[in-house]
Amino acid sequence: MAGLTSAIPGIMWLSAHKNTLFVLSGVLMVFSTALWWQQRGAPCPLDPIKAAACSRLRRINIWLLSGAWLAYVCGLFFAYLWVIIFY
């Protein structure tokens, strides 16, 4: 732990403010998901190259958003629920 905190000094600040960070990141994730949901049916451009890029980026976006939610829920579990369940 001493090596980790000396290599990454900001990690202690993150630990001290985890409640605020989880709430803030949760709000930002909900906002991001709401924006994605609102634009999910928006048409792609008519140009075939731009339409292909639009479709590809939409697939990448859903994978990134899903991965971000998975990481958030995993962090939420280990930061808060693990203590409640196993102690």
C-alpha positions in Angstrom: 0.0 0.0 0.0 2.9 2.3 0.7 4.3 1.8 -2.7 0.9 2.4 -4.4 0.3 5.6 -2.5 3.8 6.9 -3.2 3.4 6.1 -6.9 -0.1 7.6 -7.2 -0.4 10.3 -4.5 -4.0 11.2 -5.6 -5.3 7.8 -4.6 -5.7 8.9 -1.0 -7.8 11.8 -2.0 -10.0 9.5 -4.1 -10.5 7.2 -1.0 -11.4 10.1 1.2 -14.0 11.4 -1.2 -15.5 8.2 -2.5 -19.1 9.0 -1.6 -19.0 12.3 -3.5 -17.3 10.6 -6.5 -19.7 7.7 -6.7 -22.7 10.1 -6.6 -21.2 12.5 -9.1 -20.2 9.7 -11.5 -23.6 8.0 -11.1 -25.3 11.3 -12.1 -23.0 11.7 -15.1 -23.6 8.0 -16.2 -27.4 8.5 -15.9 -27.1 11.8 -18.0 -25.0 10.0 -20.6 -27.4 7.1 -20.8 -30.3 9.5 -21.2 -28.6 11.3 -24.0 -27.9 8.0 -25.7 -31.5 6.9 -25.2 -32.8 10.1 -26.7 -30.6 9.8 -29.8 -30.9 6.1 -30.4 -33.3 6.4 -33.3 -31.7 9.5 -34.9 -31.1 8.9 -38.6 -27.6 8.4 -40.0 -26.4 10.5 -43.0 -27.3 9.4 -46.5 -23.7 9.3 -47.7 -22.7 5.6 -47.5 -19.3 6.2 -46.0 -20.7 8.5 -43.3 -23.7 6.1 -42.7 -21.2 3.2 -42.2 -19.2 5.3 -39.8 -22.3 6.3 -37.9 -23.5 2.7 -37.5 -20.0 1.6 -36.4 -19.7 4.4 -33.9 -23.2 3.6 -32.5 -22.1 0.0 -31.9 -18.9 1.2 -30.2 -20.9 3.7 -28.1 -23.2 1.0 -26.7 -20.3 -1.2 -25.9 -18.5 1.6 -24.1 -21.6 2.7 -22.2 -22.3 -0.9 -21.2 -18.6 -1.3 -20.1 -18.8 1.9 -18.1 -22.0 0.7 -16.3 -20.4 -2.6 -15.6 -17.4 -0.9 -14.1 -19.6 1.4 -12.1 -21.8 -1.4 -10.7 -18.6 -3.4 -9.9 -17.1 -0.5 -8.0 -20.4 0.2 -6.2 -20.5 -3.5 -5.1 -17.0 -3.6 -3.7 -17.1 -0.1 -2.2 -20.4 -0.4 -0.4 -22.3 -3.7 -0.7 -19.4 -6.1 0.0 -19.1 -4.7 3.5 -22.8 -5.1 4.2 -23.0 -8.6 2.8 -19.9 -10.2 4.1 -19.3 -8.4 7.5 
